[in-house]
Amino acid sequence: MERLVRMGELDQAVRSGIMEKIILSSLPPEQRDAAYRAEWNEINRHDLANQSALKAMLPREGWFLKSRYGQNAGQAAFDIVYHAVNDKETSTRNPCCDRASGGQRRNTGSGIWDAV
């Protein structure tokens, strides 16, 4: 699951690196739209690669249970699914809660309660 955790870290790093460090408002208006599209093209490129890899890694039980794969792997998978807006199959995957093994519902900060 180390690979999955790294994918989750990359998912967050790409967003924070691009969206927080590149200030588009300093660009002339005629360049801003093109720069914005370029940012999102890069983010989408990483999202698609993560989504494809996640699908190939899905365990037989259907999700990355906290008790078996750990909190970090479950959170990484959730982040990838949450950002899968361009992939209906992935974006509708419903993480299951591993309550019998200490799973808990967690507020991700985006107002969404997940079950990782």
URMO-V36304 format. One record per pair of residues at least 4 apart in sequence whose ideal C-beta (glycine too) atoms are under 7 Angstrom apart, sorted by the first residue. I is the first residue (numbers start at 1). J is the second residue. D is the distance in whole Angstrom. If there is no record, write none. Layout:
BEGIN
i = [I I]
j = [J J]
d = [D D]
END
This chain:
BEGIN
i = [1 1 1 1 2 3 4 4 4 4 4 5 5 5 5 6 7 7 7 7 7 8 8 8 8 8 9 10 10 11 11 11 11 11 12 12 13 14 14 14 14 15 15 16 17 18 18 18 18 19 22 24 24 24 27 27 27 31 32 33 34 35 36 37 38 39 40 41 42 43 44 44 45 46 47 47 47 47 48 49 50 50 51 51 51 51 51 52 53 54 54 54 54 55 58 59 61 62 63 63 64 64 64 64 65 65 65 65 66 66 66 66 66 66 66 66 67 67 67 67 69 69 70 71 71 72 73 74 74 75 75 76 77 78 78 78 78 79 80 81 81 81 84 84 85 87 88 95 95 95 96 97 97 97 98 99 103 105 105 106 106 107 108 108]
j = [5 69 70 73 6 7 8 57 73 76 77 9 72 73 76 10 11 50 53 76 80 12 75 76 79 80 13 14 46 46 50 79 80 83 16 79 17 18 42 43 46 19 43 20 21 22 39 42 43 39 39 32 35 36 31 32 35 35 36 37 38 39 40 41 42 43 44 45 46 47 48 86 49 50 51 83 84 86 52 53 54 80 55 80 84 87 90 56 57 58 77 80 90 90 62 64 65 96 95 96 69 73 74 77 69 98 101 103 70 71 74 98 101 102 103 116 98 101 102 103 73 74 74 75 116 76 77 78 116 79 116 80 81 82 95 114 116 83 84 90 91 93 90 91 91 91 92 114 115 116 115 103 105 115 103 103 115 113 115 114 116 113 112 114]
d = [6 5 6 4 6 6 7 6 5 5 6 7 5 6 5 6 6 5 6 6 6 7 6 2 5 7 6 6 6 7 6 5 6 6 6 7 6 6 7 6 5 5 6 5 6 6 5 6 6 7 7 5 5 6 4 5 6 6 6 6 6 7 7 6 7 6 6 6 7 6 6 6 7 6 6 5 7 7 6 6 6 5 7 6 5 5 5 7 6 7 6 5 7 7 7 7 6 6 5 5 4 5 5 5 6 4 7 7 7 6 5 5 7 7 5 6 5 3 6 7 4 6 7 6 7 6 6 6 3 6 5 7 6 6 6 5 5 6 7 6 6 5 4 4 6 6 6 6 5 6 6 5 7 3 3 5 7 5 6 6 6 6 5 6]
END
